[in-house]
Amino acid sequence: MPQLNPLPWFLFLFISWTVFAFIIPPKVLAHNFPNDPLATTAEKTKTQPWAWQWH
């Protein structure tokens, strides 16, 4: 029964979890988010009201 032999799939499982655990997270966390809601200031969020001319 080939399901009980761990050699064909164990190396693939180990390498894939190593990639997901150690290689991908630093690449994802290195991205910066330009629209960070915590970095906004009170002056930046003030907007002017629109003057609609309904003629």
CHARMM internal coordinates of N, CA and C (Angstrom, degrees):
IC EDIT
DIST 1 N 1 CA 1.4499
DIST 1 CA 1 C 1.5298
ANGL 1 N 1 CA 1 C 109.61
DIST 1 C 2 N 1.3233
ANGL 1 CA 1 C 2 N 118.82
DIHE 1 N 1 CA 1 C 2 N 114.31
DIST 2 N 2 CA 1.4689
ANGL 1 C 2 N 2 CA 120.80
DIHE 1 CA 1 C 2 N 2 CA -175.44
DIST 2 CA 2 C 1.5326
ANGL 2 N 2 CA 2 C 113.30
DIHE 1 C 2 N 2 CA 2 C -71.91
DIST 2 C 3 N 1.3522
ANGL 2 CA 2 C 3 N 119.34
DIHE 2 N 2 CA 2 C 3 N -16.96
DIST 3 N 3 CA 1.4536
ANGL 2 C 3 N 3 CA 120.36
DIHE 2 CA 2 C 3 N 3 CA -179.34
DIST 3 CA 3 C 1.5255
ANGL 3 N 3 CA 3 C 111.39
DIHE 2 C 3 N 3 CA 3 C -66.04
DIST 3 C 4 N 1.3259
ANGL 3 CA 3 C 4 N 116.80
DIHE 3 N 3 CA 3 C 4 N -28.17
DIST 4 N 4 CA 1.4598
ANGL 3 C 4 N 4 CA 121.01
DIHE 3 CA 3 C 4 N 4 CA -176.39
DIST 4 CA 4 C 1.5194
ANGL 4 N 4 CA 4 C 112.91
DIHE 3 C 4 N 4 CA 4 C -84.78
DIST 4 C 5 N 1.3100
ANGL 4 CA 4 C 5 N 117.76
DIHE 4 N 4 CA 4 C 5 N -9.77
DIST 5 N 5 CA 1.4533
ANGL 4 C 5 N 5 CA 120.83
DIHE 4 CA 4 C 5 N 5 CA 179.36
DIST 5 CA 5 C 1.5335
ANGL 5 N 5 CA 5 C 108.43
DIHE 4 C 5 N 5 CA 5 C -89.01
DIST 5 C 6 N 1.3409
ANGL 5 CA 5 C 6 N 118.97
DIHE 5 N 5 CA 5 C 6 N 110.88
DIST 6 N 6 CA 1.4635
ANGL 5 C 6 N 6 CA 120.62
DIHE 5 CA 5 C 6 N 6 CA -175.11
DIST 6 CA 6 C 1.5195
ANGL 6 N 6 CA 6 C 114.68
DIHE 5 C 6 N 6 CA 6 C -77.92
DIST 6 C 7 N 1.3102
ANGL 6 CA 6 C 7 N 118.82
DIHE 6 N 6 CA 6 C 7 N -11.98
DIST 7 N 7 CA 1.4582
ANGL 6 C 7 N 7 CA 119.49
DIHE 6 CA 6 C 7 N 7 CA -174.85
DIST 7 CA 7 C 1.5286
ANGL 7 N 7 CA 7 C 114.31
DIHE 6 C 7 N 7 CA 7 C -63.28
DIST 7 C 8 N 1.3274
ANGL 7 CA 7 C 8 N 121.49
DIHE 7 N 7 CA 7 C 8 N -39.72
DIST 8 N 8 CA 1.4684
ANGL 7 C 8 N 8 CA 118.59
DIHE 7 CA 7 C 8 N 8 CA -177.95
DIST 8 CA 8 C 1.5197
ANGL 8 N 8 CA 8 C 114.11
DIHE 7 C 8 N 8 CA 8 C -66.99
DIST 8 C 9 N 1.3138
ANGL 8 CA 8 C 9 N 119.49
DIHE 8 N 8 CA 8 C 9 N -33.05
DIST 9 N 9 CA 1.4579
ANGL 8 C 9 N 9 CA 120.29
DIHE 8 CA 8 C 9 N 9 CA -172.89
DIST 9 CA 9 C 1.5183
ANGL 9 N 9 CA 9 C 114.06
DIHE 8 C 9 N 9 CA 9 C -112.16
DIST 9 C 10 N 1.3381
ANGL 9 CA 9 C 10 N 119.44
DIHE 9 N 9 CA 9 C 10 N -15.55
DIST 10 N 10 CA 1.4617
ANGL 9 C 10 N 10 CA 120.09
DIHE 9 CA 9 C 10 N 10 CA -176.14
DIST 10 CA 10 C 1.5249
ANGL 10 N 10 CA 10 C 111.79
DIHE 9 C 10 N 10 CA 10 C -67.65
DIST 10 C 11 N 1.3031
ANGL 10 CA 10 C 11 N 118.40
DIHE 10 N 10 CA 10 C 11 N -40.77
DIST 11 N 11 CA 1.4610
ANGL 10 C 11 N 11 CA 120.76
DIHE 10 CA 10 C 11 N 11 CA 179.15
DIST 11 CA 11 C 1.5235
ANGL 11 N 11 CA 11 C 110.93
DIHE 10 C 11 N 11 CA 11 C -64.77
DIST 11 C 12 N 1.3096
ANGL 11 CA 11 C 12 N 117.47
DIHE 11 N 11 CA 11 C 12 N -41.84
DIST 12 N 12 CA 1.4594
ANGL 11 C 12 N 12 CA 121.01
DIHE 11 CA 11 C 12 N 12 CA 177.11
DIST 12 CA 12 C 1.5315
ANGL 12 N 12 CA 12 C 110.68
DIHE 11 C 12 N 12 CA 12 C -63.25
DIST 12 C 13 N 1.3293
ANGL 12 CA 12 C 13 N 117.83
DIHE 12 N 12 CA 12 C 13 N -43.10
DIST 13 N 13 CA 1.4588
ANGL 12 C 13 N 13 CA 121.71
DIHE 12 CA 12 C 13 N 13 CA 177.45
DIST 13 CA 13 C 1.5212
ANGL 13 N 13 CA 13 C 111.36
DIHE 12 C 13 N 13 CA 13 C -61.79
DIST 13 C 14 N 1.3141
ANGL 13 CA 13 C 14 N 117.75
DIHE 13 N 13 CA 13 C 14 N -44.29
DIST 14 N 14 CA 1.4619
ANGL 13 C 14 N 14 CA 121.76
DIHE 13 CA 13 C 14 N 14 CA -179.46
DIST 14 CA 14 C 1.5296
ANGL 14 N 14 CA 14 C 111.81
DIHE 13 C 14 N 14 CA 14 C -65.35
DIST 14 C 15 N 1.3126
ANGL 14 CA 14 C 15 N 117.71
DIHE 14 N 14 CA 14 C 15 N -43.53
DIST 15 N 15 CA 1.4656
ANGL 14 C 15 N 15 CA 121.13
DIHE 14 CA 14 C 15 N 15 CA -179.61
DIST 15 CA 15 C 1.5198
ANGL 15 N 15 CA 15 C 110.91
DIHE 14 C 15 N 15 CA 15 C -67.46
DIST 15 C 16 N 1.3212
ANGL 15 CA 15 C 16 N 117.69
DIHE 15 N 15 CA 15 C 16 N -41.20
DIST 16 N 16 CA 1.4635
ANGL 15 C 16 N 16 CA 119.53
DIHE 15 CA 15 C 16 N 16 CA -179.53
DIST 16 CA 16 C 1.5313
ANGL 16 N 16 CA 16 C 111.13
DIHE 15 C 16 N 16 CA 16 C -66.32
DIST 16 C 17 N 1.3289
ANGL 16 CA 16 C 17 N 118.83
DIHE 16 N 16 CA 16 C 17 N -40.97
DIST 17 N 17 CA 1.4648
ANGL 16 C 17 N 17 CA 120.24
DIHE 16 CA 16 C 17 N 17 CA 177.89
DIST 17 CA 17 C 1.5264
ANGL 17 N 17 CA 17 C 111.07
DIHE 16 C 17 N 17 CA 17 C -68.96
DIST 17 C 18 N 1.3104
ANGL 17 CA 17 C 18 N 118.07
DIHE 17 N 17 CA 17 C 18 N -32.26
DIST 18 N 18 CA 1.4612
ANGL 17 C 18 N 18 CA 120.52
DIHE 17 CA 17 C 18 N 18 CA 175.63
DIST 18 CA 18 C 1.5174
ANGL 18 N 18 CA 18 C 110.31
DIHE 17 C 18 N 18 CA 18 C -64.67
DIST 18 C 19 N 1.3136
ANGL 18 CA 18 C 19 N 117.38
DIHE 18 N 18 CA 18 C 19 N -42.35
DIST 19 N 19 CA 1.4603
ANGL 18 C 19 N 19 CA 121.02
DIHE 18 CA 18 C 19 N 19 CA 177.92
DIST 19 CA 19 C 1.5166
ANGL 19 N 19 CA 19 C 110.58
DIHE 18 C 19 N 19 CA 19 C -63.86
DIST 19 C 20 N 1.3338
ANGL 19 CA 19 C 20 N 117.31
DIHE 19 N 19 CA 19 C 20 N -46.51
DIST 20 N 20 CA 1.4666
ANGL 19 C 20 N 20 CA 120.78
DIHE 19 CA 19 C 20 N 20 CA -178.54
DIST 20 CA 20 C 1.5206
ANGL 20 N 20 CA 20 C 112.66
DIHE 19 C 20 N 20 CA 20 C -68.28
DIST 20 C 21 N 1.3105
ANGL 20 CA 20 C 21 N 118.62
DIHE 20 N 20 CA 20 C 21 N -28.87
DIST 21 N 21 CA 1.4633
ANGL 20 C 21 N 21 CA 121.32
DIHE 20 CA 20 C 21 N 21 CA -175.73
DIST 21 CA 21 C 1.5236
ANGL 21 N 21 CA 21 C 113.43
DIHE 20 C 21 N 21 CA 21 C -90.24
DIST 21 C 22 N 1.3385
ANGL 21 CA 21 C 22 N 118.45
DIHE 21 N 21 CA 21 C 22 N -32.68
DIST 22 N 22 CA 1.4605
ANGL 21 C 22 N 22 CA 119.62
DIHE 21 CA 21 C 22 N 22 CA -171.36
DIST 22 CA 22 C 1.5281
ANGL 22 N 22 CA 22 C 115.09
DIHE 21 C 22 N 22 CA 22 C -119.11
DIST 22 C 23 N 1.3033
ANGL 22 CA 22 C 23 N 119.16
DIHE 22 N 22 CA 22 C 23 N -23.84
DIST 23 N 23 CA 1.4611
ANGL 22 C 23 N 23 CA 120.56
DIHE 22 CA 22 C 23 N 23 CA -175.40
DIST 23 CA 23 C 1.5184
ANGL 23 N 23 CA 23 C 111.60
DIHE 22 C 23 N 23 CA 23 C -99.07
DIST 23 C 24 N 1.3154
ANGL 23 CA 23 C 24 N 118.03
DIHE 23 N 23 CA 23 C 24 N -44.63
DIST 24 N 24 CA 1.4611
ANGL 23 C 24 N 24 CA 121.10
DIHE 23 CA 23 C 24 N 24 CA -175.66
DIST 24 CA 24 C 1.5315
ANGL 24 N 24 CA 24 C 113.63
DIHE 23 C 24 N 24 CA 24 C -72.96
DIST 24 C 25 N 1.3491
ANGL 24 CA 24 C 25 N 121.78
DIHE 24 N 24 CA 24 C 25 N -43.06
DIST 25 N 25 CA 1.4763
ANGL 24 C 25 N 25 CA 119.65
DIHE 24 CA 24 C 25 N 25 CA -177.31
DIST 25 CA 25 C 1.5219
ANGL 25 N 25 CA 25 C 115.34
DIHE 24 C 25 N 25 CA 25 C -57.40
DIST 25 C 26 N 1.3380
ANGL 25 CA 25 C 26 N 121.75
DIHE 25 N 25 CA 25 C 26 N -43.31
DIST 26 N 26 CA 1.4706
ANGL 25 C 26 N 26 CA 118.37
DIHE 25 CA 25 C 26 N 26 CA 177.11
DIST 26 CA 26 C 1.5236
ANGL 26 N 26 CA 26 C 113.28
DIHE 25 C 26 N 26 CA 26 C -63.30
DIST 26 C 27 N 1.3244
ANGL 26 CA 26 C 27 N 117.67
DIHE 26 N 26 CA 26 C 27 N -33.20
DIST 27 N 27 CA 1.4609
ANGL 26 C 27 N 27 CA 120.32
DIHE 26 CA 26 C 27 N 27 CA 178.41
DIST 27 CA 27 C 1.5229
ANGL 27 N 27 CA 27 C 110.85
DIHE 26 C 27 N 27 CA 27 C -68.85
DIST 27 C 28 N 1.3284
ANGL 27 CA 27 C 28 N 117.26
DIHE 27 N 27 CA 27 C 28 N -38.46
DIST 28 N 28 CA 1.4598
ANGL 27 C 28 N 28 CA 120.64
DIHE 27 CA 27 C 28 N 28 CA 179.68
DIST 28 CA 28 C 1.5262
ANGL 28 N 28 CA 28 C 109.99
DIHE 27 C 28 N 28 CA 28 C -71.65
DIST 28 C 29 N 1.3089
ANGL 28 CA 28 C 29 N 117.68
DIHE 28 N 28 CA 28 C 29 N -41.90
DIST 29 N 29 CA 1.4615
ANGL 28 C 29 N 29 CA 121.13
DIHE 28 CA 28 C 29 N 29 CA -178.12
DIST 29 CA 29 C 1.5264
ANGL 29 N 29 CA 29 C 112.47
DIHE 28 C 29 N 29 CA 29 C -72.87
DIST 29 C 30 N 1.3248
ANGL 29 CA 29 C 30 N 118.43
DIHE 29 N 29 CA 29 C 30 N -14.20
DIST 30 N 30 CA 1.4617
ANGL 29 C 30 N 30 CA 121.31
DIHE 29 CA 29 C 30 N 30 CA 179.51
DIST 30 CA 30 C 1.5201
ANGL 30 N 30 CA 30 C 112.17
DIHE 29 C 30 N 30 CA 30 C -77.59
DIST 30 C 31 N 1.3278
ANGL 30 CA 30 C 31 N 117.48
DIHE 30 N 30 CA 30 C 31 N -13.13
DIST 31 N 31 CA 1.4596
ANGL 30 C 31 N 31 CA 120.28
DIHE 30 CA 30 C 31 N 31 CA 178.80
DIST 31 CA 31 C 1.5218
ANGL 31 N 31 CA 31 C 110.08
DIHE 30 C 31 N 31 CA 31 C -70.86
DIST 31 C 32 N 1.3174
ANGL 31 CA 31 C 32 N 115.79
DIHE 31 N 31 CA 31 C 32 N 141.65
DIST 32 N 32 CA 1.4606
ANGL 31 C 32 N 32 CA 119.29
DIHE 31 CA 31 C 32 N 32 CA 174.41
DIST 32 CA 32 C 1.5192
ANGL 32 N 32 CA 32 C 108.37
DIHE 31 C 32 N 32 CA 32 C -109.34
DIST 32 C 33 N 1.3190
ANGL 32 CA 32 C 33 N 114.34
DIHE 32 N 32 CA 32 C 33 N 146.83
DIST 33 N 33 CA 1.4465
ANGL 32 C 33 N 33 CA 121.29
DIHE 32 CA 32 C 33 N 33 CA -175.35
DIST 33 CA 33 C 1.5222
ANGL 33 N 33 CA 33 C 108.47
DIHE 32 C 33 N 33 CA 33 C -105.74
DIST 33 C 34 N 1.3286
ANGL 33 CA 33 C 34 N 119.02
DIHE 33 N 33 CA 33 C 34 N 112.39
DIST 34 N 34 CA 1.4625
ANGL 33 C 34 N 34 CA 120.88
DIHE 33 CA 33 C 34 N 34 CA -175.08
DIST 34 CA 34 C 1.5205
ANGL 34 N 34 CA 34 C 113.43
DIHE 33 C 34 N 34 CA 34 C -69.06
DIST 34 C 35 N 1.3084
ANGL 34 CA 34 C 35 N 119.61
DIHE 34 N 34 CA 34 C 35 N -24.48
DIST 35 N 35 CA 1.4564
ANGL 34 C 35 N 35 CA 122.07
DIHE 34 CA 34 C 35 N 35 CA -178.75
DIST 35 CA 35 C 1.5131
ANGL 35 N 35 CA 35 C 110.88
DIHE 34 C 35 N 35 CA 35 C -106.94
DIST 35 C 36 N 1.3247
ANGL 35 CA 35 C 36 N 116.47
DIHE 35 N 35 CA 35 C 36 N 56.43
DIST 36 N 36 CA 1.4541
ANGL 35 C 36 N 36 CA 121.38
DIHE 35 CA 35 C 36 N 36 CA -179.43
DIST 36 CA 36 C 1.5236
ANGL 36 N 36 CA 36 C 109.71
DIHE 35 C 36 N 36 CA 36 C -72.45
DIST 36 C 37 N 1.3215
ANGL 36 CA 36 C 37 N 119.48
DIHE 36 N 36 CA 36 C 37 N 119.05
DIST 37 N 37 CA 1.4670
ANGL 36 C 37 N 37 CA 120.07
DIHE 36 CA 36 C 37 N 37 CA -177.31
DIST 37 CA 37 C 1.5218
ANGL 37 N 37 CA 37 C 113.23
DIHE 36 C 37 N 37 CA 37 C -68.42
DIST 37 C 38 N 1.3136
ANGL 37 CA 37 C 38 N 118.36
DIHE 37 N 37 CA 37 C 38 N -20.96
DIST 38 N 38 CA 1.4604
ANGL 37 C 38 N 38 CA 120.24
DIHE 37 CA 37 C 38 N 38 CA 179.80
DIST 38 CA 38 C 1.5234
ANGL 38 N 38 CA 38 C 112.29
DIHE 37 C 38 N 38 CA 38 C -80.59
DIST 38 C 39 N 1.3218
ANGL 38 CA 38 C 39 N 117.88
DIHE 38 N 38 CA 38 C 39 N -15.22
DIST 39 N 39 CA 1.4547
ANGL 38 C 39 N 39 CA 121.47
DIHE 38 CA 38 C 39 N 39 CA -176.61
DIST 39 CA 39 C 1.5236
ANGL 39 N 39 CA 39 C 112.59
DIHE 38 C 39 N 39 CA 39 C -94.25
DIST 39 C 40 N 1.3077
ANGL 39 CA 39 C 40 N 118.81
DIHE 39 N 39 CA 39 C 40 N 3.06
DIST 40 N 40 CA 1.4560
ANGL 39 C 40 N 40 CA 120.21
DIHE 39 CA 39 C 40 N 40 CA -178.28
DIST 40 CA 40 C 1.5238
ANGL 40 N 40 CA 40 C 109.93
DIHE 39 C 40 N 40 CA 40 C -80.30
DIST 40 C 41 N 1.3091
ANGL 40 CA 40 C 41 N 115.21
DIHE 40 N 40 CA 40 C 41 N 148.78
DIST 41 N 41 CA 1.4549
ANGL 40 C 41 N 41 CA 120.81
DIHE 40 CA 40 C 41 N 41 CA 178.19
DIST 41 CA 41 C 1.5257
ANGL 41 N 41 CA 41 C 108.87
DIHE 40 C 41 N 41 CA 41 C -108.25
DIST 41 C 42 N 1.3225
ANGL 41 CA 41 C 42 N 115.69
DIHE 41 N 41 CA 41 C 42 N 168.69
DIST 42 N 42 CA 1.4615
ANGL 41 C 42 N 42 CA 119.93
DIHE 41 CA 41 C 42 N 42 CA -178.69
DIST 42 CA 42 C 1.5300
ANGL 42 N 42 CA 42 C 110.97
DIHE 41 C 42 N 42 CA 42 C -68.38
DIST 42 C 43 N 1.3359
ANGL 42 CA 42 C 43 N 117.02
DIHE 42 N 42 CA 42 C 43 N -36.19
DIST 43 N 43 CA 1.4659
ANGL 42 C 43 N 43 CA 120.23
DIHE 42 CA 42 C 43 N 43 CA 179.61
DIST 43 CA 43 C 1.5280
ANGL 43 N 43 CA 43 C 110.97
DIHE 42 C 43 N 43 CA 43 C -68.96
DIST 43 C 44 N 1.2808
ANGL 43 CA 43 C 44 N 116.24
DIHE 43 N 43 CA 43 C 44 N -35.37
DIST 44 N 44 CA 1.4561
ANGL 43 C 44 N 44 CA 119.68
DIHE 43 CA 43 C 44 N 44 CA -177.59
DIST 44 CA 44 C 1.5307
ANGL 44 N 44 CA 44 C 111.57
DIHE 43 C 44 N 44 CA 44 C -70.60
DIST 44 C 45 N 1.3209
ANGL 44 CA 44 C 45 N 117.49
DIHE 44 N 44 CA 44 C 45 N -30.66
DIST 45 N 45 CA 1.4557
ANGL 44 C 45 N 45 CA 119.90
DIHE 44 CA 44 C 45 N 45 CA -176.15
DIST 45 CA 45 C 1.5251
ANGL 45 N 45 CA 45 C 113.04
DIHE 44 C 45 N 45 CA 45 C -86.59
DIST 45 C 46 N 1.3348
ANGL 45 CA 45 C 46 N 118.88
DIHE 45 N 45 CA 45 C 46 N -7.59
DIST 46 N 46 CA 1.4608
ANGL 45 C 46 N 46 CA 119.99
DIHE 45 CA 45 C 46 N 46 CA 178.64
DIST 46 CA 46 C 1.5268
ANGL 46 N 46 CA 46 C 109.31
DIHE 45 C 46 N 46 CA 46 C -72.80
DIST 46 C 47 N 1.3066
ANGL 46 CA 46 C 47 N 116.06
DIHE 46 N 46 CA 46 C 47 N 133.75
DIST 47 N 47 CA 1.4592
ANGL 46 C 47 N 47 CA 120.50
DIHE 46 CA 46 C 47 N 47 CA 178.56
DIST 47 CA 47 C 1.5178
ANGL 47 N 47 CA 47 C 108.90
DIHE 46 C 47 N 47 CA 47 C -124.18
DIST 47 C 48 N 1.3016
ANGL 47 CA 47 C 48 N 114.97
DIHE 47 N 47 CA 47 C 48 N 155.59
DIST 48 N 48 CA 1.4468
ANGL 47 C 48 N 48 CA 120.88
DIHE 47 CA 47 C 48 N 48 CA 177.76
DIST 48 CA 48 C 1.5282
ANGL 48 N 48 CA 48 C 109.24
DIHE 47 C 48 N 48 CA 48 C -88.44
DIST 48 C 49 N 1.3302
ANGL 48 CA 48 C 49 N 118.21
DIHE 48 N 48 CA 48 C 49 N 140.39
DIST 49 N 49 CA 1.4696
ANGL 48 C 49 N 49 CA 119.04
DIHE 48 CA 48 C 49 N 49 CA 177.87
DIST 49 CA 49 C 1.5276
ANGL 49 N 49 CA 49 C 110.58
DIHE 48 C 49 N 49 CA 49 C -69.64
DIST 49 C 50 N 1.2977
ANGL 49 CA 49 C 50 N 115.86
DIHE 49 N 49 CA 49 C 50 N 148.72
DIST 50 N 50 CA 1.4451
ANGL 49 C 50 N 50 CA 120.80
DIHE 49 CA 49 C 50 N 50 CA 179.21
DIST 50 CA 50 C 1.5248
ANGL 50 N 50 CA 50 C 109.76
DIHE 49 C 50 N 50 CA 50 C -81.55
DIST 50 C 51 N 1.3070
ANGL 50 CA 50 C 51 N 114.73
DIHE 50 N 50 CA 50 C 51 N 139.92
DIST 51 N 51 CA 1.4532
ANGL 50 C 51 N 51 CA 120.21
DIHE 50 CA 50 C 51 N 51 CA 176.60
DIST 51 CA 51 C 1.5355
ANGL 51 N 51 CA 51 C 108.17
DIHE 50 C 51 N 51 CA 51 C -103.94
DIST 51 C 52 N 1.3188
ANGL 51 CA 51 C 52 N 116.63
DIHE 51 N 51 CA 51 C 52 N 96.94
DIST 52 N 52 CA 1.4618
ANGL 51 C 52 N 52 CA 120.57
DIHE 51 CA 51 C 52 N 52 CA -178.62
DIST 52 CA 52 C 1.5117
ANGL 52 N 52 CA 52 C 108.74
DIHE 51 C 52 N 52 CA 52 C -84.99
DIST 52 C 53 N 1.2939
ANGL 52 CA 52 C 53 N 116.17
DIHE 52 N 52 CA 52 C 53 N 127.41
DIST 53 N 53 CA 1.4504
ANGL 52 C 53 N 53 CA 122.75
DIHE 52 CA 52 C 53 N 53 CA 178.19
DIST 53 CA 53 C 1.5207
ANGL 53 N 53 CA 53 C 108.23
DIHE 52 C 53 N 53 CA 53 C -97.82
DIST 53 C 54 N 1.3238
ANGL 53 CA 53 C 54 N 117.22
DIHE 53 N 53 CA 53 C 54 N 97.41
DIST 54 N 54 CA 1.4568
ANGL 53 C 54 N 54 CA 121.52
DIHE 53 CA 53 C 54 N 54 CA -178.82
DIST 54 CA 54 C 1.5118
ANGL 54 N 54 CA 54 C 109.07
DIHE 53 C 54 N 54 CA 54 C -95.67
DIST 54 C 55 N 1.2974
ANGL 54 CA 54 C 55 N 116.82
DIHE 54 N 54 CA 54 C 55 N 89.69
DIST 55 N 55 CA 1.4698
ANGL 54 C 55 N 55 CA 121.94
DIHE 54 CA 54 C 55 N 55 CA -179.47
DIST 55 CA 55 C 1.4957
ANGL 55 N 55 CA 55 C 110.17
DIHE 54 C 55 N 55 CA 55 C -107.83
END
COOR INIT
IC SEED 1 N 1 CA 1 C
IC BUILD
